[in-house]
Amino acid sequence: MDFATLTVISLAALLGPLLALPQHWQMPVVVGELTAGVVLGPSAVGYLRPGDGTFAFLADIGFALVMFVAGSHVPVRDPGMRAGLRIGILRTLLVAGLAVPVALGIAALFDTGHAALYTVLLASSSAALILPVIDSLRLKGTPVLELLPQVALSDTACIVALPLVIEPQQAGRAALGALAVTGCAAVCFVILRHFDRTGNRRRLHRLSQNRKWALELRISLTIVFALAAVAVRTHVSIMLAGFCFGLVVAAIGEPRRLARQLFAVTEGFFSPLFFLWLGASLDLTQLGRHPSFILLGLLLGTAAIAVHATMRLTGQPAPFATLCAAQLGVPVAAATLGSQLHILKPGEAAALMLAALVTIVAAGIAGSLAARTAPTPPPGTQE
């Protein structure tokens, strides 16, 4: 990788905002970034090489930061979210239960033997996608407060479960690795909460702000990278490391200055680079050589939407139920780990990402519908 490649990546990353610009489309930015990666990758032009060590490492940093930002956006301190926790847990369990027979049927139909993996995929929700959609569309009300715990629980549970099902023979090692990462995150929470309660964090914040040192950002990145190192050493996806520390930051309270800095670093460079790398990693020519996996991807994506949509029976509005089906981090990790471990059939990794794209498109449409049907505040009232 060189500066010319970085220039192309930065230029191609603009496709995401360009596609998301028309407000009536409600298109998630990542769709354009993934598309640019597919076009520039081996599937078409062949300019971007996802196997390049520097490119892949920068993408890993982006993946960890995307999940960190997603976790930090979970409003764990919001009393309204705690009020919706019960229904969120119920819907999470119901979706997981419904996903089992559907996954068994799909795995049997395509003879892949990956029913457990498909169950995790069908039950997952992506906080990294759903929370920004909610924020950008300014969705509010009881359905949102009930949706947030559901998304957080589903995402966290599936992140933990993925390494256990994708490599069952190493389930014990994966479980210990997940415990190690979450344990380290818990220690960070205790230390940072004490630091906050003693007033030291406030003093550090003032010092950093006055001297322009960005100390909070430096410390946060240090902890994220340390947890990612633990995850790599214990053979756990770095998505767990980023998401866990994001939850820690959300539980303590993220300073607005740190939030802006993280947004700039992540959304300005590392996040689009990651999604471009991801798009370039999708060898869609494999789907052409194995057309049955096109059907697998479409079926998995449709099944994920259908499983989540059944929560309409519990009183969840249909657009919000469909929005919960949006997947990203778990399919990415499944495709990456499965390819690295050589347990996926040729074309199956691309099928998993095709399924994720189906749910992303559906989530964009659902978010638009939710915004259009949201009640308008009475005149003279503030949101």
Secondary structure, DSSP 8 states (H G I E B T S, - for coil): --HHHHHHHHHHTTHHHHHH-STTT---HHHHHHHHHHHHSTTTT----TT-HHHHHHHHHHHHHHHHHHHHTS-TT-HHHHHTHHHHHHHHHHHHHHHHHHHHHHHHHHT---HHHHHHHHH---HHHHHHHHHHHT--SHHHHHHHHHHHHHHHHHHHHHHHHHSGGGHHHHHHHHHHHHHHHHHHHHHHHHHHHTTHHHHHHHHHHHHT--HHHHHHHHHHHHHHHHHHHTT--HHHHHHHHHHHHHHH---HHHHHHHHHHIIIIIHHHHHHHHHHH--THHHHHSTHHHHHHHHHHHHHHHHHHGGGGGT--HHHHHHTT---HHHHHHHHHHHHTT-S-TTHHHHHHHHHHHHHHHHHHHHHHHHHHS----TT---
